[in-house]
Amino acid sequence: MASRKETGAASSTPMASTGGTLDSPVKQIQIEGLVVLKIIKHYQEEGQGSEVVQGVLLGLVVDDRLEITNCFPFPQHTEDDADFDEVQYQMEMMRSLRHVNIDHLHVGWYQSTYYGSFVSRALLDSQFSYQHAIEESVVLIYDPIKTAQGSLSLKAYRLTPKLMEICKEKDFTPEGLKKANIGFEHMFEEVPIVIKNSHLINVLLWDLEDKSTVADKHELLNLSSSNHLEKSLQLLMDRVDDMSQDIVKYNTYSRNLSKQQQQKHQYLQRRQQENAQRQSRGEPPLPEEDITKMFKPPQPPPRMDTLLIAGQINNYCQNVKEFTSQNLGKLFMAEALQGHN
């Protein structure tokens, strides 16, 4: 059971190809409306700005459908709480839920996000730990910023089988990733979510919708583009700068490796020529030497971080595309209405 890990924020845009059949034992996620409300309430009570909140998902697996029926949050604690054991806390919570006859099976975890910045090594390691221990585990990513704009943003992700194999072998070298034929688009797979409510809750929602004021509905037609786009572009530029630095490191490694190969080739040629001269003079050849000790190859930079940065850049681009398309639609609609009047 994985312990809580600090990660960046999360997003609600697709990170992997979701078309076709998923290579996963879970084809669909059915989540109770109460669980969604608990996640939202957890962020409202403890999440501030870029502060990330996390918690445990409980439920059961029915055929190829994962049913999430309950959840509980990880408590916020500081560095002074050195004696706090998160794994023990999870076990005690699930034991208490079992005693009151509530679903207590561990099926994953959830995390909030800040402008779509959740693709990180910490999230990858946490989800690998969960998915390695419990095959059906998922991570729910809740985006409070997009939700505040009028549409619930809740996405479920799993690591792809290819990435699971890479993480098991811990081979993140350029050669290992190239052999596995894995790119940032093949790291995560999105699982469709269906929110289930009881009939009484549906009646209550319809009643609340009828009582909502007209002014609130008109806010969706607001033509101003807040600071969401500006912040997303700023975060995108930061990640592009990180990608540029990683590319410089890899290019430096490639040049050093090529330079060493040339030196190694020149050394072998000199040895061959010297041995040929010694043989013509009737002298014994030079003793064999371990070339690998003389020419130690440079250490390749890890490429997993680069893949994660590329995945995060793709995530930001999808967010910007979605946001701008919605605003352009509003502007075209406003132009048509103005021309009609």
Phi, psi and chi 1 to 4 in degrees:
 res  aa     phi    psi   chi1   chi2   chi3   chi4
   1 MET       -  123.9 -165.9  174.6  -59.1      -
   2 ALA   -78.0  146.4      -      -      -      -
   3 SER   -87.8  168.7   61.0      -      -      -
   4 ARG   -69.1  140.3 -179.1 -174.2 -178.8 -156.3
   5 LYS  -130.1  142.2  -63.4 -176.2 -177.0  -73.1
   6 GLU   -77.6  126.7  -67.3  -61.9  -29.8      -
   7 THR  -131.5  172.5   68.4      -      -      -
   8 GLY   -73.6 -167.3      -      -      -      -
   9 ALA   -82.8  178.8      -      -      -      -
  10 ALA  -127.2  168.2      -      -      -      -
  11 SER  -129.7  173.8  152.1      -      -      -
  12 SER  -120.1   21.5   59.3      -      -      -
  13 THR  -101.6  153.5   57.1      -      -      -
  14 PRO   -62.9  136.4  -21.4   31.7      -      -
  15 MET  -109.6  -12.6  -61.1  167.3   48.4      -
  16 ALA  -145.0  164.3      -      -      -      -
  17 SER   -66.7  124.6  174.2      -      -      -
  18 THR  -112.3    2.7   57.2      -      -      -
  19 GLY   -80.3  157.7      -      -      -      -
  20 GLY    78.1 -160.7      -      -      -      -
  21 THR   -90.2  130.9  -56.5      -      -      -
  22 LEU   -76.2  137.2  -65.3  175.7      -      -
  23 ASP   -82.9   62.9  -64.1  -30.0      -      -
  24 SER  -147.5  147.1  165.4      -      -      -
  25 PRO   -69.1  -11.9   25.8  -34.4      -      -
  26 VAL  -113.1  117.2  176.6      -      -      -
  27 LYS  -101.3  -18.6  -59.2  -63.5 -170.9  -63.5
  28 GLN  -154.5  150.0 -174.2 -173.3   66.3      -
  29 ILE  -119.3  125.8  -66.0  176.6      -      -
  30 GLN  -109.6  118.4  177.4  179.1  -65.3      -
  31 ILE  -120.2  134.2 -179.6  170.5      -      -
  32 GLU   -69.6  143.7  -63.9  -75.8  -16.0      -
  33 GLY   -59.9  -31.1      -      -      -      -
  34 LEU   -62.8  -36.1  178.1   61.7      -      -
  35 VAL   -65.8  -41.9  176.1      -      -      -
  36 VAL   -60.5  -44.0  177.7      -      -      -
  37 LEU   -65.1  -37.4  -67.8  177.8      -      -
  38 LYS   -64.5  -40.5  -78.0 -174.4  175.3 -178.5
  39 ILE   -65.0  -44.9  -65.8  174.0      -      -
  40 ILE   -62.9  -43.9  -64.9  174.5      -      -
  41 LYS   -64.2  -38.1 -177.6 -178.9  178.7 -177.2
  42 HIS   -59.5  -44.1 -177.5 -161.5      -      -
  43 TYR   -68.5  -40.6  177.0   80.9      -      -
  44 GLN   -63.4  -31.7  -70.2  177.4  -15.9      -
  45 GLU   -85.4  -35.1  -69.0  179.4  -12.8      -
  46 GLU  -120.9  -19.8  -61.7 -172.5    6.1      -
  47 GLY   -86.6  129.8      -      -      -      -
  48 GLN  -134.7  117.5  -62.9  179.4   -4.1      -
  49 GLY    62.8 -120.6      -      -      -      -
  50 SER   -87.7    6.1   59.3      -      -      -
  51 GLU   -64.9  130.6 -178.4   71.3   20.6      -
  52 VAL   -98.2  133.1  171.4      -      -      -
  53 VAL  -111.9  145.8  -62.3      -      -      -
  54 GLN  -138.2  160.3  -62.8  173.5  -34.4      -
  55 GLY  -164.5 -179.8      -      -      -      -
  56 VAL  -105.9  139.6  174.5      -      -      -
  57 LEU  -102.1  137.6  -60.5  174.4      -      -
  58 LEU  -123.8  149.4  -54.8  174.3      -      -
  59 GLY   169.7 -146.5      -      -      -      -
  60 LEU  -156.9  163.8   64.9  157.7      -      -
  61 VAL  -108.8  126.7  179.1      -      -      -
  62 VAL  -121.6  108.9  179.7      -      -      -
  63 ASP    56.8 -119.7  -63.3  -30.9      -      -
  64 ASP  -104.2   19.7   59.5   -7.1      -      -
  65 ARG  -114.5  130.1 -176.2  178.0   71.9 -109.3
  66 LEU   -97.5  118.7  177.0   63.0      -      -
  67 GLU  -102.1  116.5  -63.0 -176.1    2.1      -
  68 ILE   -99.4  112.9  -59.4  175.2      -      -
  69 THR  -110.9  -12.5   57.3      -      -      -
  70 ASN  -159.3  168.1 -152.9  -17.9      -      -
  71 CYS  -160.9  162.7   68.0      -      -      -
  72 PHE  -148.0  149.0   61.8   85.4      -      -
  73 PRO   -84.7  156.8   31.2  -34.5      -      -
  74 PHE   -78.4  131.5  -75.1  120.1      -      -
  75 PRO   -71.2  144.2   26.8  -33.8      -      -
  76 GLN   -74.4  132.7  -64.5  -78.7    3.4      -
  77 HIS  -145.4  155.8   57.5   88.2      -      -
  78 THR  -101.1 -179.8   61.6      -      -      -
  79 GLU   -65.5  -21.0  -63.3  178.5   -5.1      -
  80 ASP   -69.9  -22.1  -62.2  -27.0      -      -
  81 ASP   -86.3   61.1  -56.5  -32.8      -      -
  82 ALA   -69.7  -25.0      -      -      -      -
  83 ASP   -85.0   -2.5  -62.7  -26.2      -      -
  84 PHE   -73.2  126.0 -178.6   77.1      -      -
  85 ASP  -108.1  107.7 -171.1  -18.0      -      -
  86 GLU   -68.9  -38.3  -67.8 -178.8  -14.8      -
  87 VAL   -63.1  -43.7  176.0      -      -      -
  88 GLN   -63.4  -37.4 -177.1   64.0   26.1      -
  89 TYR   -62.5  -43.7  167.6   78.2      -      -
  90 GLN   -61.7  -43.7  -66.2 -179.0   43.8      -
  91 MET   -63.3  -42.0  -63.0  -60.4  -65.4      -
  92 GLU   -66.5  -38.8  -69.1  178.2   -2.1      -
  93 MET   -63.9  -45.6  -76.6  -67.7  -63.4      -
  94 MET   -67.5  -34.0  -71.9 -172.3  -70.9      -
  95 ARG   -66.5  -40.0 -168.8  179.3  -59.8  112.6
  96 SER   -66.7  -39.9  -60.5      -      -      -
  97 LEU   -65.5  -36.4  -68.2  171.9      -      -
  98 ARG   -65.1  -36.1 -178.7  178.1   59.0 -173.9
  99 HIS   -66.0  -27.0  -71.8  163.6      -      -
 100 VAL  -102.6   18.7  -66.4      -      -      -
 101 ASN    62.3   43.4 -160.9   24.9      -      -
 102 ILE  -113.4  144.5  -64.3  177.7      -      -
 103 ASP   -50.7  127.3  -70.7  -25.0      -      -
 104 HIS  -127.7    9.1   60.3  -81.4      -      -
 105 LEU   -77.7  133.4  -61.7  179.9      -      -
 106 HIS   -77.8  120.7 -153.7  153.5      -      -
 107 VAL  -125.8    9.2  -65.4      -      -      -
 108 GLY   146.4 -158.0      -      -      -      -
 109 TRP  -152.4  165.3   59.9  -62.3      -      -
 110 TYR  -128.7  161.0   69.0   84.1      -      -
 111 GLN  -154.0  142.9  172.6 -174.4  -61.5      -
 112 SER   -84.5  171.1   65.7      -      -      -
 113 THR  -136.6  160.4  176.8      -      -      -
 114 TYR  -126.8  102.5 -179.6   70.8      -      -
 115 TYR    53.7   35.4  -74.3   99.7      -      -
 116 GLY    78.0   23.6      -      -      -      -
 117 SER  -102.4   59.1  -54.1      -      -      -
 118 PHE  -109.3   -9.5   69.0   95.9      -      -
 119 VAL   -77.2  100.4 -173.1      -      -      -
 120 SER  -145.5  167.8   64.2      -      -      -
 121 ARG   -67.2  -34.5 -171.9   59.4  177.1  -90.4
 122 ALA   -64.0  -43.2      -      -      -      -
 123 LEU   -65.2  -40.3 -178.5  135.0      -      -
 124 LEU   -60.6  -46.8  173.7   65.3      -      -
 125 ASP   -65.1  -40.8  -66.9  -20.2      -      -
 126 SER   -64.5  -47.8  -68.2      -      -      -
 127 GLN   -66.6  -34.1 -179.3   57.4   21.9      -
 128 PHE   -64.0  -41.0  171.0   73.4      -      -
 129 SER   -62.7  -45.0  -61.1      -      -      -
 130 TYR   -63.7  -49.8  -85.6   95.0      -      -
 131 GLN   -70.4  -29.1 -154.5  165.2  -42.3      -
 132 HIS   -70.5  -36.6 -177.5   65.1      -      -
 133 ALA   -81.9  -39.6      -      -      -      -
 134 ILE  -128.7  109.1  -52.6  170.4      -      -
 135 GLU   -59.7  -32.8 -173.2  179.9    6.9      -
 136 GLU   -86.3    4.3  -62.6   84.4    4.0      -
 137 SER   -62.2  145.5  -65.8      -      -      -
 138 VAL  -133.2  164.0  -61.4      -      -      -
 139 VAL  -120.1  126.3   53.1      -      -      -
 140 LEU   -93.7  130.1  -71.1 -177.7      -      -
 141 ILE  -110.7  117.4  -57.7  -62.0      -      -
 142 TYR  -107.2  126.7  166.6   63.6      -      -
 143 ASP  -107.0   99.9 -170.2  -20.2      -      -
 144 PRO   -69.7  -26.7   24.8  -32.9      -      -
 145 ILE   -70.5  -45.7  -63.9  175.0      -      -
 146 LYS   -69.4  -34.4  -68.7 -167.7   67.4  176.2
 147 THR   -64.0  -37.9  -59.3      -      -      -
 148 ALA   -66.1  -18.3      -      -      -      -
 149 GLN   -86.1   -0.2  -65.4  176.2  -10.6      -
 150 GLY   121.5   -5.6      -      -      -      -
 151 SER  -136.4  130.7   60.4      -      -      -
 152 LEU   -62.7  128.0  175.4   64.4      -      -
 153 SER  -115.6  100.1  178.4      -      -      -
 154 LEU  -140.9  116.9 -170.2   67.0      -      -
 155 LYS  -124.2  149.5  -60.3  -70.4 -177.1  178.8
 156 ALA  -116.6  134.0      -      -      -      -
 157 TYR  -131.6  152.7  -65.7  105.4      -      -
 158 ARG  -136.1  155.9  -71.9  172.2   48.0   83.0
 159 LEU   -76.7  140.6  -57.9 -174.1      -      -
 160 THR   -72.1  157.0   59.9      -      -      -
 161 PRO   -55.8  -36.6  -26.1   34.2      -      -
 162 LYS   -62.0  -45.4  -78.4 -174.0  176.9 -178.2
 163 LEU   -68.9  -33.8 -172.7   57.5      -      -
 164 MET   -61.4  -42.1  -74.3  -65.5  -67.0      -
 165 GLU   -64.9  -41.7  -69.6  -62.0  -35.8      -
 166 ILE   -61.8  -43.9  -70.4  -69.4      -      -
 167 CYS   -67.3  -35.0  -67.7      -      -      -
 168 LYS   -64.9  -42.8  -72.5  177.9 -176.8  177.9
 169 GLU   -79.9  -17.1  -62.5  173.7   -0.4      -
 170 LYS    56.6   33.7  -61.2 -175.0 -177.0  -59.5
 171 ASP  -104.0   92.0 -175.7   10.0      -      -
 172 PHE  -104.2   18.7  -57.4  132.3      -      -
 173 THR   -73.4  159.8   60.8      -      -      -
 174 PRO   -56.2  -39.0  -25.4   33.6      -      -
 175 GLU   -66.4  -41.0  -67.7   76.7   12.4      -
 176 GLY   -65.1  -42.7      -      -      -      -
 177 LEU   -69.8  -34.7  -65.3  177.7      -      -
 178 LYS   -68.1  -38.6 -177.1  178.5  179.5 -179.3
 179 LYS   -65.6  -37.8 -178.5  179.9  178.4 -178.6
 180 ALA   -76.8  -11.8      -      -      -      -
 181 ASN    55.5   52.7 -168.9   26.1      -      -
 182 ILE  -118.4  134.7 -173.8  171.1      -      -
 183 GLY  -124.1  180.0      -      -      -      -
 184 PHE   -63.3  -27.0   69.8   87.1      -      -
 185 GLU   -77.6   -8.7   65.9  -85.0   11.1      -
 186 HIS  -112.0   20.1  -58.8  132.3      -      -
 187 MET   -91.3  -43.2  -62.7  175.8   65.5      -
 188 PHE  -121.9  150.6  -64.6   86.7      -      -
 189 GLU  -124.0  137.0   58.9 -174.4    8.0      -
 190 GLU   -91.2  135.7 -177.1 -178.2  -17.0      -
 191 VAL  -108.4  129.8 -174.0      -      -      -
 192 PRO   -63.9  144.0   19.9  -30.8      -      -
 193 ILE  -114.1  137.0  -66.6  178.2      -      -
 194 VAL  -122.9  124.2  174.3      -      -      -
 195 ILE   -92.1  125.9  -61.3  178.1      -      -
 196 LYS  -110.4  130.5  178.4 -175.6  177.1 -177.4
 197 ASN  -125.8  154.5  -69.6  -41.9      -      -
 198 SER   -72.8  165.5   66.7      -      -      -
 199 HIS   -63.7  -36.0  -63.4  -54.1      -      -
 200 LEU   -64.3  -39.7  -71.1  176.1      -      -
 201 ILE   -67.2  -39.4  -66.7  178.7      -      -
 202 ASN   -61.3  -41.8  -73.1  -29.7      -      -
 203 VAL   -61.9  -42.2  171.2      -      -      -
 204 LEU   -62.1  -41.2  175.5   61.7      -      -
 205 LEU   -64.5  -41.4  -69.0  174.5      -      -
 206 TRP   -64.1  -39.1  -71.4  -28.6      -      -
 207 ASP   -64.5  -42.6 -172.1   38.5      -      -
 208 LEU   -65.9  -36.3  -67.2  175.3      -      -
 209 GLU   -65.3  -38.3 -176.1  177.6    2.8      -
 210 ASP   -66.6  -31.3  -69.8  -21.7      -      -
 211 LYS   -85.7   -8.2  -66.8  179.5 -180.0  178.9
 212 SER   -67.6  147.3   63.2      -      -      -
 213 THR   -77.1  154.1   60.8      -      -      -
 214 VAL   -67.6  -33.5  177.6      -      -      -
 215 ALA   -61.2  -38.4      -      -      -      -
 216 ASP   -63.9  -38.5  -67.3  -24.1      -      -
 217 LYS   -67.5  -33.6  -65.4  180.0  180.0  178.8
 218 HIS   -70.5  -16.1  -74.2  173.0      -      -
 219 GLU   -63.8  -24.8  -71.2 -177.8   -0.2      -
 220 LEU   -67.6  -18.1  -62.0  175.4      -      -
 221 LEU   -95.2    8.6  -59.7  177.6      -      -
 222 ASN   -63.1  127.7 -172.4    2.8      -      -
 223 LEU   -85.8  -11.6  -61.6  180.0      -      -
 224 SER   -72.6  143.9   62.6      -      -      -
 225 SER  -106.0   39.9   54.8      -      -      -
 226 SER    25.2 -156.3   66.0      -      -      -
 227 ASN  -106.6    9.7   62.8  -14.5      -      -
 228 HIS   -62.9  -46.4 -178.5   83.6      -      -
 229 LEU   -65.0  -43.4  179.8   60.4      -      -
 230 GLU   -60.6  -45.1  179.0 -176.8   -5.2      -
 231 LYS   -66.5  -39.8 -174.4   64.2  176.9  178.6
 232 SER   -63.7  -41.4  -64.0      -      -      -
 233 LEU   -67.0  -37.1  -70.3  174.3      -      -
 234 GLN   -64.0  -44.5 -177.9   60.7   49.9      -
 235 LEU   -65.6  -36.7  -68.0  170.5      -      -
 236 LEU   -62.8  -44.4  173.6   60.6      -      -
 237 MET   -63.0  -37.2  -71.1 -172.0  -67.4      -
 238 ASP   -62.4  -43.2  -67.9  -18.9      -      -
 239 ARG   -69.6  -34.1  -58.3  -50.1  -71.9  176.3
 240 VAL   -64.1  -38.7  169.7      -      -      -
 241 ASP   -62.5  -41.6  -70.9  -19.7      -      -
 242 ASP   -62.6  -41.1  -66.2  -21.1      -      -
 243 MET   -63.5  -39.8  173.5   64.6   76.5      -
 244 SER   -62.1  -40.8  176.7      -      -      -
 245 GLN   -64.4  -40.3  -66.5  176.2    7.6      -
 246 ASP   -65.4  -36.7  -85.0   19.7      -      -
 247 ILE   -65.6  -40.1  -68.5  174.7      -      -
 248 VAL   -61.7  -42.7  170.3      -      -      -
 249 LYS   -61.9  -41.8  -67.8  178.7 -177.8  178.2
 250 TYR   -69.9  -38.0 -175.1   74.7      -      -
 251 ASN   -64.7  -38.6  -71.7  -22.7      -      -
 252 THR   -63.3  -42.5  -58.3      -      -      -
 253 TYR   -61.7  -42.9  159.5   75.2      -      -
 254 SER   -63.6  -41.4  -60.5      -      -      -
 255 ARG   -65.9  -43.4  -71.9 -165.8  -61.1  -91.5
 256 ASN   -63.6  -39.8  -67.5  -23.4      -      -
 257 LEU   -65.9  -42.7 -177.9   62.3      -      -
 258 SER   -64.6  -40.5  175.8      -      -      -
 259 LYS   -63.6  -40.6 -177.3  178.3  179.2 -179.9
 260 GLN   -67.5  -38.1 -172.0 -174.8   74.2      -
 261 GLN   -62.5  -38.7  -68.1  -66.7  -22.4      -
 262 GLN   -65.4  -44.0  -67.6  178.4   -3.4      -
 263 GLN   -62.0  -39.6  -67.3  174.9  -11.2      -
 264 LYS   -65.2  -42.3 -176.8  177.6  178.1 -179.3
 265 HIS   -64.9  -42.2 -178.4   67.6      -      -
 266 GLN   -63.9  -39.8  -66.7  173.2   -2.9      -
 267 TYR   -63.2  -43.6  173.4   79.2      -      -
 268 LEU   -64.8  -36.5  -68.9  175.1      -      -
 269 GLN   -65.5  -43.1  -77.3 -174.1  -26.8      -
 270 ARG   -61.9  -40.5  -71.8 -163.1  -56.7  -91.9
 271 ARG   -62.8  -41.7  -67.8  -86.6  -63.2 -175.4
 272 GLN   -64.3  -43.1  -69.7  177.1   -4.8      -
 273 GLN   -65.1  -41.7  -66.5  174.2   -0.1      -
 274 GLU   -66.9  -38.7 -170.4  170.4   -8.6      -
 275 ASN   -66.6  -36.0  -78.9  -27.9      -      -
 276 ALA   -65.5  -40.3      -      -      -      -
 277 GLN   -66.4  -40.6  -65.8  175.0   -0.6      -
 278 ARG   -65.9  -36.4  -68.4  174.7   66.8   89.3
 279 GLN   -67.8  -36.6 -173.5  176.0    6.2      -
 280 SER   -68.4  -26.1   63.2      -      -      -
 281 ARG   -90.7    0.3  -64.1 -166.4  -60.3  -94.7
 282 GLY    79.4   19.6      -      -      -      -
 283 GLU   -97.1  152.7  -61.7  176.4   -2.2      -
 284 PRO   -68.7  151.0   24.9  -33.5      -      -
 285 PRO   -68.8  162.4   25.0  -33.3      -      -
 286 LEU   -65.2  146.7  -64.8  172.4      -      -
 287 PRO   -64.6  150.3   23.4  -33.2      -      -
 288 GLU   -67.9  141.6  -66.0  -68.9  -22.8      -
 289 GLU  -123.7  150.5  -64.3 -178.4   -2.0      -
 290 ASP   -79.9  103.3 -170.1   -5.5      -      -
 291 ILE   -67.4  -31.2  -59.9 -179.8      -      -
 292 THR   -64.1  -29.6   56.9      -      -      -
 293 LYS   -76.4  -32.7  -67.4 -177.4  178.3  180.0
 294 MET   -75.6  -36.3  -62.7  177.8   60.1      -
 295 PHE  -122.7   83.1  -62.1   94.5      -      -
 296 LYS   -75.2  125.6  -67.7 -176.5  179.0 -179.8
 297 PRO   -66.0  143.7   23.9  -32.9      -      -
 298 PRO   -64.3  149.5   22.8  -32.2      -      -
 299 GLN   -72.7  122.3 -171.3   70.3   20.4      -
 300 PRO   -71.2  142.5   25.7  -33.4      -      -
 301 PRO   -69.4  143.7   25.9  -32.9      -      -
 302 PRO   -64.6  135.0   22.9  -31.8      -      -
 303 ARG   -98.1   -9.4  -58.6  -61.3  -69.5  165.8
 304 MET   -63.7  -40.1 -179.2   55.4   70.0      -
 305 ASP   -62.0  -36.7  -67.2  -21.4      -      -
 306 THR   -66.0  -40.1  -53.8      -      -      -
 307 LEU   -63.3  -40.4  -76.4 -179.9      -      -
 308 LEU   -65.2  -39.4  -69.1  170.4      -      -
 309 ILE   -63.9  -41.6  -67.0  174.3      -      -
 310 ALA   -63.4  -40.1      -      -      -      -
 311 GLY   -63.9  -38.8      -      -      -      -
 312 GLN   -68.7  -38.5 -174.8   60.7   69.6      -
 313 ILE   -61.3  -44.2  -70.5  175.3      -      -
 314 ASN   -60.6  -38.4  178.6   66.3      -      -
 315 ASN   -63.7  -46.3 -156.9   27.9      -      -
 316 TYR   -61.5  -41.9  -74.8  141.4      -      -
 317 CYS   -61.9  -40.9  -69.2      -      -      -
 318 GLN   -64.6  -40.1  -66.0  -68.7  -18.5      -
 319 ASN   -62.5  -46.0  -81.6  -14.1      -      -
 320 VAL   -63.4  -42.3  171.4      -      -      -
 321 LYS   -60.9  -45.5  176.7 -176.9  176.4 -178.3
 322 GLU   -64.5  -43.6 -179.3  179.9  -10.4      -
 323 PHE   -66.0  -45.6 -176.9   79.7      -      -
 324 THR   -68.4  -36.6   52.1      -      -      -
 325 SER   -64.0  -38.7   62.5      -      -      -
 326 GLN   -64.9  -43.2  -68.8  175.7   -5.2      -
 327 ASN   -69.5  -36.2  -81.3  -90.6      -      -
 328 LEU   -64.9  -37.7  -75.4  174.3      -      -
 329 GLY   -61.3  -41.3      -      -      -      -
 330 LYS   -64.1  -40.8  -66.7  178.3 -175.4  178.6
 331 LEU   -66.2  -41.9  -68.3  174.0      -      -
 332 PHE   -65.3  -38.1  -80.2  120.0      -      -
 333 MET   -65.9  -42.5 -177.5  177.2   64.4      -
 334 ALA   -64.2  -38.0      -      -      -      -
 335 GLU   -64.4  -40.5 -178.6 -178.0   11.1      -
 336 ALA   -65.6  -41.5      -      -      -      -
 337 LEU   -66.1  -38.3  -69.0  173.9      -      -
 338 GLN   -67.2  -39.9 -173.9  177.4    9.5      -
 339 GLY   -67.2  -34.0      -      -      -      -
 340 HIS   -67.9  -35.5 -179.5   71.2      -      -
 341 ASN   -76.8      -  -66.3  -27.3      -      -
